[in-house]
Amino acid sequence: MPGRHTYNQPDPIDPFNDRVRAFLTDDASTLPPEEQLTAEQIKAAGLLAIAADQQTQDRNASREFGDAFVATHAEYIDTGVIGAKNGKLMNHTLKVMFGDVAYTPDHFDAAYQSLRADGLLTLNQAEVAKQQKDAANQKAVTFKAAKSNQPTEEELYSMPMEDLRRLDAQHSQQQMRKGAEEGGW
């Protein structure tokens, strides 16, 4: 019976089987010239693929850090036309300052500080005023604590009981002296 065992015969016009045979035998001579790659070309293609994958990972990491930056800076406007302008400025500054790398939170902060110092960003002025007021209040609290040389409430809560008793005794002595100097006793 003719043709009964023809399925075992290689078909010269079957490109898929030619490729498979070439890879199995490590002989690419049967492949068309555009598919005959040298080891160096295969290595170069692999390195390009790895570099492209790294760039994708860097972009994703930078995007995540950028989102975190925006979430922690309420004064930074990132929506609408103003947000697009701020975003372009940030991206340009990041690229100029640090090159084409995965940007870290420190990179975002440095670019932001540079742009803010130069007055190039459009910020939410109500939030900026609130932050300035909070900073001034914090400085006042710090100044009062340093001036009075009294421990802060946080420090008092973390002190051992013996230190609290010692501070209470010192405070009582100061009050008695103050009363005696004013002629109360």
Secondary structure, 3 states (H helix, E strand, C coil): CCCCCHHHCCCCCCHHHHHHHHHHHCCHHHCCHHHCCCHHHHHHHHHHHHHHHHHHHHHHHHHHHHHHHHHHCCCECCCHHHHHHHHHHHHHHHHHHHCCCCCCHHHHHHHHHHHHHCCCCCECHHHHHHHHHHHHHHHHHHHHHHHHCCCCHHHHHHCCHHHHHHHHHHHHHHHHHHHHHCCCC
